[in-house]
């Protein structure tokens, strides 16, 4: 499963013909009933990895509404939003659309999605905080959490053992001491920790662990906070990691990390939980039997706690122009409800709620990502956040820091200035 969250930035031109507060004026009414077709847009993750779960949701709704036709369209993350923006400007909007959780806010602000009643969806009272925040705006709910994805550390057990390290580190001091041994053993052409410089998800984990943040809210307005002493402390430690252990291209992002890791020139990655397994797929594994040589663990942090991780994931929303909003809500609950979550967990995802997350912490197969997800951070829920992502402000700052073009302090100050220009703009 590959997750790539692309900021929702093209919605400014969408012409919304109705308020995003429900579908009582639609012909099927809020409860559904009269619509004969339902159009569902999902990403290729569902098509490739859990088509049987989608079919089960279809079957459940068709059983309740005989004769209903359900149409599916699947999109890749990079091009999904451009196509969505185009169709939302017409009267051909889909009835359900999958969104990355950082994409939701911009569309909610612009009135693109219908308000939903959380009480109509299974386990809504226990939705994970990071996902609940992503579907909330101005006290209302504009989507339903689908599944979550945490971040873990994954390293090569065999390489660690060659350096005399026989157990995964429990503290940050142990982690860096182990990496020092691995780096010394493997030499300068090897990355003890393959950490792409532009990977802002990892870098901001250091910022939040140090008590910093991307931005702070005060009186309904957001102010960039990357140049604060706490944020600078986190960024400085991230730079130390890149300087000491990352021997690859200092201008790279994380998009091809599983492929690079599968080539066998690095020991550790701190990444989305699925990336280690992806590196071990036959098409990526250049090491040979990589799956037997890797081990995941909860990333320790400099603070002495578990590293706070970005809680990624997907949400499902109902475009306000949908003519079948009630049926759309029923279909979403069929996919994201109790049975659907069981299937999604079996596919390696984290559930959308704390109730289902709790038992995963005691299962050896899921304990690491489930435990890691307990300590998390999320992007500022600011109206202009999509513009910050579009401009790649964080990636530019990190590249300038990693390549030595700017000091940490100077790069953070420039990033704050760029963020402040757009973060409060709807």
Beta strands, then each sheet from edge to edge (+ up, - down):
strand 1: 37-43
strand 2: 69-75
strand 3: 96-100
strand 4: 136-137
strand 5: 140-141
strand 6: 144-149
strand 7: 151-156
strand 8: 191-193
strand 9: 215-218
strand 10: 221-224
strand 11: 266-272
strand 12: 294-297
strand 13: 309-310
strand 14: 312-317
strand 15: 376-377
sheet 1: 2+ 1+ 3+ 14- 6+
sheet 2: 4+ 5-
sheet 3: 8+ 11+ 7- 12+
sheet 4: 9+ 10-
sheet 5: 13+ 15+
end
